[in-house]
Amino acid sequence: MLDLIEPTKCRLILAVMWQPSFSWQPHAHKIETNLEHPTDPILKIIESYFDVSLSQSETYPFDFSDYYTAEMGSNLKKCFIE
């Protein structure tokens, strides 16, 4: 017989990287478009999906590597959400 166990609680942490010239199209999630920070739509989607309140770190330039340049361009920005 299978015994069910309570799952271990964990903290949701995301690293988000973006190109500042990227234009967010929120049509699929019906989110307001006049948000102050580029990650605001991501925060709102995740908060509503997981029913949690999230915060984010300061934004910093992702200039440690050129690994993503071909796919995402240069001048990338990054922050953490938890």
PLY file of the C-alpha trace (Angstrom):
ply
format ascii 1.0
element vertex 82
property float x
property float y
property float z
element edge 81
property int vertex1
property int vertex2
end_header
0.00 0.00 0.00
1.25 3.48 -0.86
1.68 5.93 1.99
1.22 9.57 1.07
3.59 12.05 2.68
3.32 15.79 3.09
5.55 17.55 0.51
8.43 19.61 1.83
7.79 23.34 1.70
10.23 25.34 -0.35
10.87 28.92 -1.40
10.30 29.99 -4.98
13.34 31.86 -6.37
13.60 33.01 -9.97
16.42 34.66 -11.88
15.00 36.88 -14.63
17.09 38.31 -17.45
15.78 40.59 -20.20
16.71 42.95 -22.98
15.51 46.48 -22.07
14.30 47.15 -25.63
12.00 44.08 -25.50
8.32 44.97 -25.70
6.13 42.89 -23.36
2.84 41.79 -24.92
0.57 40.87 -22.00
-2.43 39.85 -24.15
-2.31 36.20 -23.06
-2.53 37.08 -19.38
-4.68 40.21 -19.47
-2.26 42.27 -17.39
-2.16 46.04 -17.31
0.52 47.50 -19.57
1.47 50.67 -17.65
3.72 48.93 -15.12
6.82 50.56 -13.66
9.32 47.71 -13.99
9.84 45.23 -16.86
9.41 42.29 -14.46
6.08 43.51 -13.06
4.06 41.31 -15.48
6.09 38.27 -14.42
5.50 39.08 -10.75
1.77 39.44 -11.26
1.45 36.16 -13.19
3.44 34.15 -10.64
1.72 35.78 -7.65
-1.70 34.94 -9.06
-0.73 31.40 -10.06
0.90 30.43 -6.75
-1.19 32.76 -4.54
1.92 34.30 -2.98
3.39 37.76 -2.54
6.82 38.18 -4.11
9.61 40.72 -3.95
12.52 41.34 -6.27
16.13 42.38 -5.99
17.58 45.47 -7.55
18.17 45.27 -11.28
21.78 44.98 -12.36
23.51 44.78 -15.75
24.27 41.22 -16.85
27.73 41.89 -18.23
29.54 38.86 -16.82
29.34 36.86 -20.05
28.45 37.24 -23.72
26.84 33.78 -23.79
23.32 35.15 -24.43
24.30 37.96 -26.82
23.51 36.07 -30.04
20.04 35.11 -28.81
19.04 38.12 -26.68
21.32 40.97 -27.76
23.60 43.09 -25.61
22.91 45.37 -22.63
21.00 42.65 -20.75
19.51 43.29 -17.33
18.90 40.78 -14.53
17.20 40.53 -11.15
16.07 37.87 -8.72
12.48 37.31 -7.62
11.56 35.53 -4.40
0 1
1 2
2 3
3 4
4 5
5 6
6 7
7 8
8 9
9 10
10 11
11 12
12 13
13 14
14 15
15 16
16 17
17 18
18 19
19 20
20 21
21 22
22 23
23 24
24 25
25 26
26 27
27 28
28 29
29 30
30 31
31 32
32 33
33 34
34 35
35 36
36 37
37 38
38 39
39 40
40 41
41 42
42 43
43 44
44 45
45 46
46 47
47 48
48 49
49 50
50 51
51 52
52 53
53 54
54 55
55 56
56 57
57 58
58 59
59 60
60 61
61 62
62 63
63 64
64 65
65 66
66 67
67 68
68 69
69 70
70 71
71 72
72 73
73 74
74 75
75 76
76 77
77 78
78 79
79 80
80 81
